[in-house]
Amino acid sequence: MINVVFLGFGNVNSHLLNTLHGTDKITVNQVFNRNYIKMISPFENISFTDDLSKLEEGDIYIIGIPDDAISSFSDSLPFQNKLVVHTSGGVAMDALSSKNRRGIFYPLQTFSKTRKVDFKNIPICIEAENPKDLDLLRRLGETISENVVEIPSEKRAKLHLAAVFVNNFTNHLYQIGSKILKEEDLPFDLLKPLISETASKIETLSPEEAQTGPAKRNDIKTIEKHLHLLGDSPYRKFYELFTEELKQNYGKKL
Ligand SMILES: NC(=O)c1ccc[n+]([C@@H]2O[C@H](COP(=O)([O-])OP(=O)(O)OC[C@H]3O[C@@H](n4cnc5c(N)ncnc54)[C@H](OP(=O)(O)O)[C@@H]3O)[C@@H](O)[C@H]2O)c1
């Protein structure tokens, strides 16, 4: 049995609690959050504290709080030589206080509290200072995912950078699309099949093969028309940047 204590209860740790609770190899001993949280069904029997001095024993302490707060929070933990991990893609393992055994348990997915996720296919990126802890993290990961991979901090930082491009920036582009449609009273729903197909075709095509559009085809008149429609919109700079980048990528002269 692996005993887990969650430190912080935001998007990631609440999803991890949901998926780990109820597996027969894991016991969630406690949830800590700096502000009070009422543990609701089916978690009402899990101990909750907002007091670091009342933390219970655990084999693994999982910090799930904003990146910039991880380091000082780990310094403030009132114990030593326990396995303390964080869930961030972008924060190095050595940001954690060295008074404890350090590790990483980074689930490579986007998590929002209200949206259910299936961990089975989510890559869990692990790292630890010593082989025994790495093994424990692997066992923890394998109770929920079929894809547990050891990735050192420097590579994880690059992985996270790539993830920001394909997820956060892409999602922001959805917002831009949505706003452009709103100006014409058109529903965002019209774009959803296109968004779905764009995402699913990279299952069988490389991103390079999957690319389409006026910039790749070098359809200058269409590009000029789009720039005209954008006028002095704040989105113009993105359009110009992406168009330039795509043209260079596909070898077209400007
Ligand atoms: N969301 C994702 O898609 C995602 C995916 C993979 C990895 N991650 C990583 O997972 C970690 C948590 O992300 P999240 O999205 O779950 O964050 P989040 O939902 O914003 O988490 C907020 C949690 O952190 C606590 N908190 C905030 N500032 C704190 C501080 N200074 N000291 C102590 N606790 C603090 C909050 O407590 P209160 O309730 O008291 O405010 C709350 O429990 C981050 O390192 C992130 O990089 C996120």
The ligand as a Gaussian input file, in Angstrom:
#p B3LYP/6-31G(d) Opt

LIG

0 1
 N       -3.744000      22.773000     -14.491000
 C       -3.040000      22.053000     -15.346000
 O       -3.509000      21.815000     -16.448000
 C       -1.696000      21.474000     -14.952000
 C       -1.232000      20.370000     -15.701000
 C       -0.043000      19.750000     -15.312000
 C        0.679000      20.271000     -14.240000
 N        0.238000      21.373000     -13.568000
 C        1.027000      21.841000     -12.421000
 O        0.353000      21.482000     -11.221000
 C        0.558000      22.498000     -10.238000
 C       -0.767000      22.975000      -9.735000
 O       -1.496000      23.501000     -10.810000
 P       -3.082000      23.678000     -10.690000
 O       -3.577000      24.069000     -12.047000
 O       -3.649000      22.504000      -9.991000
 O       -3.088000      24.954000      -9.782000
 P       -4.322000      25.661000      -9.114000
 O       -5.607000      24.964000      -9.442000
 O       -4.205000      27.091000      -9.389000
 O       -3.972000      25.343000      -7.581000
 C       -4.192000      26.216000      -6.647000
 C       -3.852000      25.517000      -5.305000
 O       -2.625000      26.014000      -4.824000
 C       -2.843000      26.622000      -3.563000
 N       -1.946000      27.759000      -3.441000
 C       -1.895000      28.848000      -4.239000
 N       -0.873000      29.659000      -3.859000
 C       -0.300000      29.056000      -2.784000
 C        0.767000      29.410000      -1.947000
 N        1.462000      30.548000      -2.122000
 N        1.091000      28.560000      -0.933000
 C        0.397000      27.417000      -0.731000
 N       -0.645000      27.023000      -1.509000
 C       -0.978000      27.839000      -2.526000
 C       -4.307000      27.023000      -3.579000
 O       -4.765000      27.144000      -2.274000
 P       -6.069000      28.031000      -1.923000
 O       -7.246000      27.191000      -2.313000
 O       -5.929000      28.183000      -0.457000
 O       -5.944000      29.307000      -2.708000
 C       -4.908000      25.805000      -4.311000
 O       -4.986000      24.684000      -3.477000
 C        1.407000      23.592000     -10.906000
 O        2.748000      23.374000     -10.548000
 C        1.197000      23.338000     -12.370000
 O        2.320000      23.728000     -13.148000
 C       -0.952000      21.981000     -13.893000

